[in-house]
């Protein structure tokens, strides 16, 4: 079994390098999906009250019910709003079916986040606490994970800046197995509440949040590596000096004073 340990250790390290940016990005997605104030921002910025014909307080309440829906066990989203005396269903059948797909995708992201966070914590504890390996290796591996995360964020950012509409459509075709996401902005309230520019804003925010977190971890990792470098340099200098002194002490009798008569 011991002969497989080096290979298993390398695999565990690779998984950690991938799990670290995954944990950061999925945590940010989870935050964005669960923050009603961001929904309120979209409603105000893109005039959802005017386009949907639903009063702002009702839209805000609907946004909070959607957040609850992503976390609860209800299969179908049912929201009733008051449009000025009449209580009507906010979404039609096509929209509610699409929301079921969205919920399934988000729940997958939530589970991926939990697994990634659990693995990162377990790896750090098992490898660098119980086995007492040097923290320098953890810092270096964290830098590798941050590099992978920055590459992904840069790729998404490039798509968002140069061709968000095409990238957004490609994302939907990959993420969903049907065309329920193709909604009519003249009729369907879901896309009126959350138009494409809103999702572009959220993509930018996701990138900014991830980059900020990467900078924090990067600073901690580089700070540790720089702080650890000085003691290591001093220790190496002392070790070399010790070798020189020992060599001089060993060589002294060979060329020393003549023996007494």
C-alpha positions in Angstrom: 0.0 0.0 0.0 2.8 2.4 0.8 4.0 2.3 -2.8 0.8 4.0 -3.8 0.9 6.8 -1.3 3.0 9.2 -3.5 0.6 8.8 -6.4 -2.4 9.3 -4.0 -0.8 12.3 -2.5 -0.3 13.9 -6.0 -3.9 13.2 -6.9 -5.1 14.7 -3.6 -3.0 17.8 -4.3 -4.5 18.2 -7.8 -8.0 17.9 -6.4 -7.2 20.6 -3.9 -5.9 22.9 -6.5 -9.2 22.5 -8.4 -11.4 22.5 -5.3 -10.1 25.9 -4.0 -11.3 28.1 -6.9 -14.5 25.9 -7.2 -15.3 26.6 -3.6 -14.8 30.4 -4.1 -16.8 30.6 -7.3 -19.7 28.4 -6.2 -19.9 30.2 -2.9 -20.3 33.5 -4.7 -23.0 32.1 -7.0 -24.8 30.9 -3.9 -24.6 34.3 -2.4 -25.9 36.0 -5.5 -28.8 33.6 -5.8 -29.8 34.1 -2.2 -29.6 37.9 -1.9 -33.0 39.6 -2.4 -31.4 43.0 -2.4 -29.8 42.2 -5.7 -33.2 41.3 -7.1 -34.5 44.6 -5.9 -31.6 46.4 -7.6 -32.6 44.7 -10.9 -36.2 45.6 -10.5 -35.4 49.3 -10.0 -32.6 49.5 -12.5 -34.5 47.9 -15.4 -37.9 49.3 -14.5 -39.6 46.0 -13.8 -42.6 47.6 -12.3 -43.4 49.3 -15.6 -42.7 46.4 -17.9 -44.5 43.8 -15.8 -47.4 45.9 -14.6 -46.8 44.6 -11.0 -46.3 47.1 -8.2 -42.8 47.3 -6.7 -43.7 46.0 -3.3 -45.2 42.9 -4.9 -42.1 42.4 -7.0 -39.9 42.6 -4.0 -42.0 40.1 -2.1 -41.9 37.8 -5.2 -38.1 38.1 -5.2 -37.9 36.9 -1.6 -40.3 34.0 -2.3 -38.0 33.0 -5.2 -35.0 33.0 -2.8 -36.9 30.8 -0.4 -37.9 28.5 -3.3 -34.2 27.8 -4.2 -33.6 26.6 -0.7 -36.9 24.7 0.1 -38.2 21.4 -1.1 -41.1 22.7 -3.1 -41.0 21.4 -6.7 -43.1 24.1 -8.3 -42.8 27.9 -7.8 -46.2 29.4 -7.1 -46.4 33.1 -6.6 -49.6 35.2 -6.5 -49.4 39.0 -6.8 -51.8 41.8 -6.5 -51.8 44.0 -9.6 -54.1 46.7 -8.3 -57.1 44.8 -7.1 -56.7 41.6 -8.9 -54.7 38.6 -7.6 -53.0 36.8 -10.4 -50.3 34.2 -10.9 -47.0 35.9 -11.4 -45.6 33.3 -13.8 -47.2 31.2 -16.5 -46.8 27.4 -16.9 -43.7 27.7 -19.2 -42.0 30.1 -16.7 -42.7 27.9 -13.7 -41.3 24.8 -15.6 -38.2 26.7 -16.4 -37.8 27.7 -12.8 -37.9 24.0 -11.9 -34.9 23.6 -14.2 -33.2 26.6 -12.6 -33.7 25.3 -9.1 -32.2 21.9 -10.1 -29.1 23.7 -11.5 -28.7 25.8 -8.4 -29.1 22.9 -6.1 -26.3 21.2 -8.0 -24.2 24.3 -7.6 -25.0 24.4 -3.9 -24.0 20.7 -3.4 -20.8 21.3 -5.4 -20.0 24.2 -3.1 -20.5 22.1 0.0 -18.3 19.3 -1.4 -15.5 21.7 -2.5 -15.5 23.5 0.8 -15.5 20.3 2.8 -12.6 18.9 0.7 -10.5 22.0 1.1 -11.0 22.0 4.9 -10.3 18.3 5.1 -7.2 18.5 2.9 -5.7 21.3 5.0 -6.5 19.5 8.3 -5.4 16.0 7.2 -2.3 17.0 5.3 -0.9 19.9 7.1 -2.1 19.5 10.7 -2.2 15.8 11.3 0.8 14.9 9.1 2.6 18.2 10.1 3.8 18.9 6.6 5.2 22.4 6.0 2.7 25.2 5.5 5.0 26.5 2.7 3.7 23.7 0.5 0.1 24.7 1.2 0.8 28.3 0.3 2.3 27.1 -3.0 -0.6 24.8 -3.8 -3.0 27.6 -3.0 -1.3 29.9 -5.5 -1.7 27.2 -8.1 -5.4 27.0 -7.3 -5.7 30.7 -7.5 -4.1 30.7 -10.9 -6.7 28.2 -12.2 -9.5 30.3 -10.7 -8.2 33.6 -12.3 -7.9 31.9 -15.7 -11.5 30.8 -15.5 -12.7 34.3 -14.3 -10.6 35.9 -17.1 -12.3 33.6 -19.7 -15.8 34.4 -18.4 -15.0 38.1 -18.3 -13.7 38.1 -21.8 -17.0 36.6 -23.0 -19.0 39.0 -20.9 -17.2 42.0 -22.4 -16.9 41.0 -26.0 -20.1 39.0 -26.6 -22.3 38.4 -23.6 -25.4 37.7 -25.6 -23.8 34.8 -27.5 -22.1 33.5 -24.4 -25.4 33.7 -22.4 -27.2 31.7 -25.1 -24.4 29.1 -25.2 -24.6 28.7 -21.4 -28.4 28.0 -21.6 -28.0 25.5 -24.3 -25.3 23.6 -22.2 -27.1 23.9 -18.9 -30.6 23.1 -20.0 -32.0 20.2 -22.1 -35.0 22.0 -23.3 -36.0 25.4 -24.8 -38.1 26.6 -21.8 -35.5 29.3 -21.2 -36.5 31.0 -24.5 -39.0 33.5 -23.1 -40.9 36.3 -24.8 -40.0 39.7 -23.2 -43.3 41.2 -24.4 -45.3 38.6 -22.5 -43.3 36.6 -19.9 -42.8 38.3 -16.6 -39.8 36.3 -15.7 -37.6 37.8 -18.4 -39.2 41.2 -17.8 -38.1 41.0 -14.1 -34.7 39.7 -15.0 -33.6 40.9 -18.4 -30.3 40.0 -20.0 -28.6 43.2 -18.9 -29.3 42.3 -15.3 -27.5 38.9 -15.7 -24.6 40.7 -17.3 -24.4 42.9 -14.2 -24.5 39.8 -12.0 -21.7 38.2 -14.1 -19.5 41.2 -13.6 -20.3 41.2 -9.9 -19.4 37.5 -9.7 -16.1 38.2 -11.3 -15.3 41.2 -9.0 -16.2 39.2 -5.9 -14.0 36.2 -7.0 -11.1 38.4 -7.9 -11.3 40.2 -4.6 -11.2 36.8 -2.7 -8.4 35.6 -4.9 -6.4 38.7 -4.0 -7.0 38.1 -0.3 -5.8 34.5 -0.5 -3.0 35.5 -2.8 -1.8 38.1 -0.3 -1.9 35.6 2.6 0.0 32.9 0.6 2.7 35.3 -0.7 3.0 36.9 2.7 3.6 33.6 4.3 6.1 32.6 1.6 8.1 35.8 2.0 8.0 35.7 5.8 9.2 32.1 5.7 12.0 32.8 3.2 14.0 35.0 5.6 14.3 32.4 8.5 15.1 29.7 5.9 17.8 32.0 4.4 19.3 32.7 7.8 19.2 29.0 8.8 21.0 28.1 5.5 23.6 30.7 6.2 24.2 29.4 9.8 24.3 25.8 8.5 27.0 26.8 5.9 28.9 28.7 8.6 28.7 25.6 10.9 30.1 23.4 8.1 33.0 25.8 7.5 33.8 26.0 11.2 33.7 22.2 11.5 36.0 21.9 8.5 38.5 24.3 10.0 38.5 22.5 13.3 39.0 19.2 11.6 41.9 20.5 9.5 43.7 22.3 12.2 45.6 19.3 13.7 46.9 18.3 10.3 48.7 21.5 9.8 49.2 22.6 13.4 52.1 23.0 15.7 55.0 20.6 15.8 54.9 17.9 18.5 56.9 18.6 21.6 60.3 16.8 22.2 
